[in-house]
Every structure is written in structure tokens, then in C-alpha cells.
């Protein structure tokens, strides 16, 4: 999944016997970062992703609400910071983020404004 406006891609993979969504530079350099701890949330994100044509290649684009939820689920200061930055970028349905977090049991306080 290509992340619009980013030089990184998110992708589903099974690593060390554990399925999940991972983040890596689009050119394949650097380290691979796990975004999820369980499979239900990324599965839902992929199922609800919209199709996008990227230079003739169909790709799924995950909505920002699911990206925020997966970052918060994965935990860690850097991931929380990325979730916060995405939340501040605008165009995020905060009520939907809260619903996704509640559905998947992910702790997180999403304010009405930033």
C-alpha cells in the first residue's frame, strides 16, 4: 500500500510466523518496521482500502483513520508521534478513529481538536 505524500509503503507480510502490516521506504532501503501487533485491524484496513492507480499499477490505499489506529496499536513513542502528525494533517474523521480503536480494543485518547 502506497501512502500518499510519503516516500514509504505499508505492506502485509508474514514475518517470523506472525502476520501483520509493515512499513518500509518505497525504494526498499532501511529497516522494516512492524505497524501492528494483531491481524484483525490490518485485515480490516486492507479490506476497506480504496484502489488507486500509481503509474499504471493498481495499489490499495489505506485510509488515515486505520493508519492512526494501527500506529497506536503498535505502540512506542515514534509511532504515537506519527499517529499524532497524521491526525493533525487534517482530513481525518476523529469519530471514526475512536470507533476503530474501540472495536479493536486499542487504547488511545483522540481529542476533538488539535
Secondary structure as a PSIPRED ss2 file (coil, helix, strand):
# PSIPRED VFORMAT (PSIPRED V4.0)

   1 X C   1.000  0.000  0.000
   2 X E   0.000  0.000  1.000
   3 X C   1.000  0.000  0.000
   4 X C   1.000  0.000  0.000
   5 X C   1.000  0.000  0.000
   6 X C   1.000  0.000  0.000
   7 X C   1.000  0.000  0.000
   8 X E   0.000  0.000  1.000
   9 X E   0.000  0.000  1.000
  10 X E   0.000  0.000  1.000
  11 X E   0.000  0.000  1.000
  12 X E   0.000  0.000  1.000
  13 X E   0.000  0.000  1.000
  14 X E   0.000  0.000  1.000
  15 X E   0.000  0.000  1.000
  16 X C   1.000  0.000  0.000
  17 X C   1.000  0.000  0.000
  18 X E   0.000  0.000  1.000
  19 X E   0.000  0.000  1.000
  20 X E   0.000  0.000  1.000
  21 X E   0.000  0.000  1.000
  22 X E   0.000  0.000  1.000
  23 X E   0.000  0.000  1.000
  24 X E   0.000  0.000  1.000
  25 X E   0.000  0.000  1.000
  26 X C   1.000  0.000  0.000
  27 X C   1.000  0.000  0.000
  28 X C   1.000  0.000  0.000
  29 X C   1.000  0.000  0.000
  30 X C   1.000  0.000  0.000
  31 X C   1.000  0.000  0.000
  32 X C   1.000  0.000  0.000
  33 X E   0.000  0.000  1.000
  34 X E   0.000  0.000  1.000
  35 X C   1.000  0.000  0.000
  36 X C   1.000  0.000  0.000
  37 X C   1.000  0.000  0.000
  38 X C   1.000  0.000  0.000
  39 X H   0.000  1.000  0.000
  40 X H   0.000  1.000  0.000
  41 X H   0.000  1.000  0.000
  42 X H   0.000  1.000  0.000
  43 X H   0.000  1.000  0.000
  44 X H   0.000  1.000  0.000
  45 X H   0.000  1.000  0.000
  46 X H   0.000  1.000  0.000
  47 X H   0.000  1.000  0.000
  48 X H   0.000  1.000  0.000
  49 X C   1.000  0.000  0.000
  50 X E   0.000  0.000  1.000
  51 X E   0.000  0.000  1.000
  52 X E   0.000  0.000  1.000
  53 X E   0.000  0.000  1.000
  54 X E   0.000  0.000  1.000
  55 X C   1.000  0.000  0.000
  56 X C   1.000  0.000  0.000
  57 X E   0.000  0.000  1.000
  58 X E   0.000  0.000  1.000
  59 X E   0.000  0.000  1.000
  60 X E   0.000  0.000  1.000
  61 X E   0.000  0.000  1.000
  62 X C   1.000  0.000  0.000
  63 X C   1.000  0.000  0.000
  64 X H   0.000  1.000  0.000
  65 X H   0.000  1.000  0.000
  66 X H   0.000  1.000  0.000
  67 X H   0.000  1.000  0.000
  68 X H   0.000  1.000  0.000
  69 X H   0.000  1.000  0.000
  70 X H   0.000  1.000  0.000
  71 X H   0.000  1.000  0.000
  72 X H   0.000  1.000  0.000
  73 X H   0.000  1.000  0.000
  74 X H   0.000  1.000  0.000
  75 X C   1.000  0.000  0.000
  76 X C   1.000  0.000  0.000
  77 X H   0.000  1.000  0.000
  78 X H   0.000  1.000  0.000
  79 X H   0.000  1.000  0.000
  80 X H   0.000  1.000  0.000
  81 X H   0.000  1.000  0.000
  82 X H   0.000  1.000  0.000
  83 X H   0.000  1.000  0.000
  84 X H   0.000  1.000  0.000
  85 X H   0.000  1.000  0.000
  86 X H   0.000  1.000  0.000
  87 X H   0.000  1.000  0.000
  88 X H   0.000  1.000  0.000
  89 X C   1.000  0.000  0.000
  90 X C   1.000  0.000  0.000
  91 X C   1.000  0.000  0.000
  92 X C   1.000  0.000  0.000
  93 X C   1.000  0.000  0.000
  94 X H   0.000  1.000  0.000
  95 X H   0.000  1.000  0.000
  96 X H   0.000  1.000  0.000
  97 X H   0.000  1.000  0.000
  98 X H   0.000  1.000  0.000
  99 X H   0.000  1.000  0.000
 100 X H   0.000  1.000  0.000
 101 X H   0.000  1.000  0.000
 102 X H   0.000  1.000  0.000
 103 X H   0.000  1.000  0.000
 104 X H   0.000  1.000  0.000
 105 X C   1.000  0.000  0.000
 106 X C   1.000  0.000  0.000
 107 X C   1.000  0.000  0.000
 108 X C   1.000  0.000  0.000
 109 X C   1.000  0.000  0.000
 110 X C   1.000  0.000  0.000
 111 X C   1.000  0.000  0.000
 112 X C   1.000  0.000  0.000
 113 X C   1.000  0.000  0.000
 114 X C   1.000  0.000  0.000
